[in-house]
Amino acid sequence: MNVAELQQRLVLPVVVAPMFLVSGPDLLIACCKAGVVGSLTAVNARSIEILAAWLERIVRELRETASPSTPWALNIIVDKEETPRFADELALIDRFRPPIVITSFGQPGSVAKRVHAYGGLVFHDVATMRHVEKSIEAGVDGLILLTAGAGGHTGTANPFAFVPQVRKVFDGAILLAGGISDGRAVRAAEVLGADFAYMGTRFSATRESMAPDAYKSLLLSETMADVLTTDRISGVLATFMKGSISRVGLDPASLPELAAPRKPALPETLKAWRDIWSAGHGVGLIDDIPDVATLVARLTSEYEQARRT
């Protein structure tokens, strides 16, 4: 499968981002059945046995209930190559052959060779032009541009500058992440030069996501002004909702400084993502919690209307 074939096999040029503790098999399968790329991150399965069971279910249900042309993606973190868990994840990639592997952090070169051997695609997260250059050298098929306002681990670049600069040096797939919450923004990403919109926060607020009910409720009430970009919660620059910080007794305006590089100084009882929840700048456009099929139909209608105007 190449990038052009991937585009043809979707009803909407959208890849739903793998979100820590939010994306599970229910969300992935629902996305693929609706005609967009569904994904999950491998570490959401707390053991390799659970991950294997999830992948077995995904392959089985998509074969039985969805169009066989609908691709899905598995996300792995590639800066942990020395761990036994990473080796086990690679073995599962060999076994289940995800059509797309999304790599985060680290260098994706060795994973790209493995995935290319069976005909899959590799998309890698980037936030700077230096990341772009290194990822191109590693032979990835697509670059996920983490721009200002993206949920989760994020970047600071303006998409109007970042996308065209990447396009000048890269002829593979460009996926734009950063505040995309409706179909008009999906179309705008294409006009800017991206091939796909990379959407996370909007799909957190769906019935199939693993986000707790309190998390989903906060997604309905928070606005762009309530999104804090900081490295003091996860140790790496990321976006978090101020309401989720306040609810655990912390002051969003006075978070403890890092104990060491990439080491947050949160109370031991608190963990990023589990207790303090992320959202991108697009959270202010969320006012309901639909099922995925309803959401994708809405996005598609908005996208098609934008294409006609």
C-alpha positions as a printed Julia matrix, in Angstrom:
309×3 Matrix{Float64}:
   0.0     0.0    0.0
   1.27    3.45  -0.89
   0.0     6.84   0.26
  -2.2     7.38  -2.81
  -3.88    4.01  -2.23
  -4.45    4.92   1.4
  -6.2     8.13   0.41
  -8.47    6.25  -1.98
  -9.48    3.78   0.71
 -10.88    6.42   3.09
 -14.16    8.32   3.08
 -12.37   11.3    4.64
  -8.62   12.16   4.73
  -8.38   11.7    8.49
  -6.1     9.66  10.71
  -7.37    9.45  14.29
  -4.42    9.86  16.62
  -3.41    7.16  19.11
  -4.12    8.72  22.51
  -2.64    7.42  25.75
  -5.3     5.83  27.97
  -8.02    6.98  25.53
  -7.59    4.92  22.34
  -8.57    1.28  22.6
  -9.89   -1.39  20.27
 -13.47   -0.09  20.44
 -12.44    3.36  19.19
 -10.07    1.97  16.55
 -12.62   -0.45  15.13
 -15.38    2.17  15.08
 -13.12    4.6   13.2
 -12.19    2.03  10.58
 -15.8     0.97  10.13
 -16.72    4.64   9.59
 -14.03    5.03   6.91
 -11.16    6.84   8.63
  -7.89    5.43   9.96
  -8.28    4.22  13.54
  -5.29    3.73  15.79
  -4.18    2.86  19.28
  -0.91    3.1   21.14
   0.65   -0.18  22.19
   1.29    0.97  25.76
  -2.44    1.35  26.38
  -2.42   -2.43  26.8
  -0.88   -2.96  30.22
   0.67   -6.29  29.2
   1.88   -7.77  25.95
  -0.75  -10.51  26.32
  -3.52   -7.91  26.44
  -2.05   -6.17  23.39
  -1.98   -9.46  21.47
  -5.63  -10.08  22.36
  -6.56   -6.56  21.23
  -4.78   -7.01  17.89
  -6.43  -10.4   17.36
  -9.82   -8.79  17.93
  -9.05   -5.86  15.64
  -7.98   -8.07  12.76
 -10.94  -10.42  13.25
 -13.65   -7.77  13.57
 -12.4    -5.62  10.73
 -12.27   -8.68   8.52
 -15.81   -9.66   9.48
 -17.67   -6.38   9.88
 -15.83   -3.61   8.04
 -14.6    -3.03   4.55
 -11.35   -4.96   4.18
  -9.87   -1.88   2.52
 -10.09    0.22   5.71
  -6.56    0.53   7.18
  -5.68    0.73  10.85
  -2.58    1.85  12.73
  -0.53    0.78  15.74
   1.61    3.32  17.59
   4.86    2.38  19.3
   7.43    4.47  21.17
  10.82    3.9   19.58
  13.13    5.44  22.19
  12.78    2.32  24.35
  14.51   -0.12  22.01
  16.5    -1.78  24.8
  13.45   -2.93  26.76
  11.94   -6.43  26.58
   8.5    -4.86  26.02
   9.73   -3.14  22.85
  11.03   -6.42  21.45
   7.67   -8.02  22.19
   5.84   -5.19  20.41
   8.04   -5.68  17.34
   7.2    -9.38  17.37
   3.5    -8.53  17.37
   4.04   -6.16  14.45
   5.61   -9.05  12.54
   2.7   -11.28  13.5
  -0.25   -8.97  12.85
   1.25   -6.67  10.2
  -0.53   -3.39  10.91
  -1.09   -1.55   7.62
   0.33    1.58   9.3
   2.79    1.89  12.18
   2.99    5.29  13.89
   6.31    5.87  15.65
   6.9     8.4   18.43
  10.15    9.74  19.88
  13.5     8.2   18.99
  14.71    7.11  15.56
  12.25    5.1   13.43
  14.71    3.67  10.91
  14.86    0.06  12.12
  11.08   -0.07  12.53
  10.6     1.35   9.04
  12.7    -1.43   7.51
  10.7    -4.06   9.35
   7.33   -2.61   8.34
   8.36   -1.98   4.74
   9.33   -5.66   4.47
   5.65   -6.63   4.56
   4.37   -3.61   2.62
   3.22   -1.39   5.49
   3.61    2.35   5.98
   5.45    4.18   8.77
   4.42    7.66   9.95
   6.61    9.48  12.49
   5.87   12.38  14.87
   7.89   15.55  14.22
   7.81   19.01  15.77
  10.8    20.78  14.19
  12.62   20.85  10.86
  15.51   19.02  12.53
  13.11   16.19  13.37
  11.89   16.29   9.78
  15.39   15.9    8.33
  16.27   12.98  10.59
  12.97   11.22   9.86
  13.42   11.58   6.11
  16.89   10.04   6.45
  15.29    7.14   8.35
  13.06    6.36   5.37
   9.59    7.01   6.8
   6.56    7.22   4.52
   4.81   10.03   6.36
   5.48   12.85   8.78
   3.01   13.82  11.51
   3.49   17.55  12.05
   2.8    18.4   15.69
   1.98   22.1   15.52
   0.9    24.67  18.09
  -2.4    23.65  19.63
  -2.08   19.91  19.09
  -3.35   17.77  21.94
  -1.03   15.53  23.92
   2.66   15.91  23.21
   2.78   18.97  21.02
   4.91   21.43  19.1
   5.19   25.18  18.8
   5.45   25.74  15.03
   2.75   27.59  13.12
   1.17   25.21  10.59
   1.04   27.92   7.9
   4.84   28.0    8.01
   5.57   24.37   8.94
   3.54   22.53   6.29
   4.91   24.31   3.2
   8.48   24.15   4.5
   8.16   20.4    4.99
   6.56   20.0    1.57
   9.59   21.66  -0.03
  11.84   18.83   1.18
   9.49   15.84   1.47
   7.25   14.21  -1.13
   5.73   11.62   1.21
   2.57   11.92   3.28
   2.12   14.96   5.5
  -0.31   14.62   8.4
  -1.23   17.87  10.12
  -1.98   17.83  13.85
  -3.11   20.89  15.76
  -6.59   22.02  16.75
  -8.51   20.25  13.95
 -12.05   19.61  15.18
 -14.39   19.96  12.2
 -14.62   19.08   8.52
 -13.76   22.6    7.37
 -10.42   22.32   9.14
  -9.81   18.95   7.48
 -10.26   20.62   4.1
  -8.08   23.56   5.17
  -5.27   21.13   6.02
  -5.42   19.84   2.44
  -5.42   23.34   0.96
  -2.35   24.13   3.04
  -0.53   21.17   1.52
  -1.14   18.31   3.95
  -2.45   14.94   2.79
  -4.3    14.03   5.98
  -5.71   15.71   9.07
  -4.51   14.11  12.29
  -7.31   14.35  14.84
  -7.24   13.37  18.49
  -9.14   15.57  20.92
 -12.4    15.55  18.95
 -12.39   11.72  18.99
 -11.66   11.63  22.73
 -15.2    12.9   23.16
 -16.93    9.93  21.54
 -18.86    7.08  23.07
 -16.23    4.55  22.01
 -13.22    6.28  23.57
 -11.75    4.92  26.8
 -11.73    8.37  28.43
 -13.56    8.37  31.79
 -16.93   10.12  31.91
 -15.46   12.97  33.96
 -12.82   13.5   31.26
 -15.49   13.59  28.55
 -17.56   16.05  30.56
 -14.56   18.34  30.88
 -14.04   18.2   27.11
 -17.54   19.67  26.79
 -16.95   22.55  29.19
 -13.34   23.61  28.58
 -12.36   26.16  25.92
  -9.14   27.01  24.11
  -8.33   29.43  26.93
  -8.4    26.47  29.34
  -5.64   24.59  27.52
  -2.21   24.86  29.16
   0.97   23.99  27.27
   3.67   22.89  29.7
   6.45   20.36  30.3
   5.84   20.31  34.06
   3.22   17.57  34.02
   4.6    14.9   31.69
   8.2    16.1   31.52
   7.82   16.89  27.81
   5.93   19.8   26.24
   2.26   18.79  26.16
  -1.21   20.3   26.41
  -3.44   19.77  29.44
  -6.83   21.12  30.48
  -6.62   23.54  33.37
  -9.82   22.1   34.8
  -8.19   18.69  35.1
  -5.21   20.24  36.87
  -7.39   22.09  39.37
  -9.51   19.02  40.11
  -6.49   17.19  41.54
  -5.56   20.1   43.8
  -2.83   21.78  41.73
  -2.66   25.39  40.63
  -2.32   25.62  36.82
  -0.56   28.98  37.25
   2.0    27.65  39.72
   3.03   24.11  38.84
   6.17   22.66  40.48
   9.32   22.99  38.4
  10.88   19.87  36.89
  12.93   17.82  39.33
  15.34   17.02  36.48
  15.17   17.14  32.69
  11.99   15.29  31.59
  11.22   14.5   35.26
   8.09   16.22  36.61
   7.87   16.95  40.33
   4.2    16.04  40.78
   2.94   14.42  44.0
   3.53   10.66  43.87
  -0.2     9.98  43.83
  -0.69   11.88  40.57
   0.19   10.81  37.06
  -0.01   12.68  33.8
  -2.69   11.4   31.42
  -4.3     9.16  34.06
  -5.18   11.93  36.52
  -4.45   15.08  34.53
  -6.08   15.11  31.12
  -5.04   16.46  27.78
  -6.84   18.37  25.05
  -5.78   20.47  22.09
  -6.94   23.94  21.14
  -9.88   22.48  19.22
 -11.57   21.53  22.5
 -13.64   24.72  22.34
 -15.54   23.3   19.36
 -16.7    20.18  21.21
 -20.29   20.36  22.42
 -21.47   16.75  22.28
 -20.31   13.16  22.73
 -21.55   11.27  19.67
 -20.67    7.79  18.51
 -17.86    7.65  15.97
 -20.12    6.91  13.0
 -22.19   10.03  13.71
 -19.09   12.16  14.13
 -17.45   10.97  10.9
 -20.68   11.55   8.96
 -20.79   15.1   10.33
 -17.14   15.76   9.53
 -17.65   14.41   6.01
 -20.64   16.69   5.42
 -18.68   19.73   6.65
 -15.69   18.73   4.54
 -17.73   18.33   1.36
 -19.46   21.66   1.92
 -16.05   23.32   2.35
 -14.83   21.75  -0.9
 -17.79   23.26  -2.78
 -17.25   26.8   -1.49
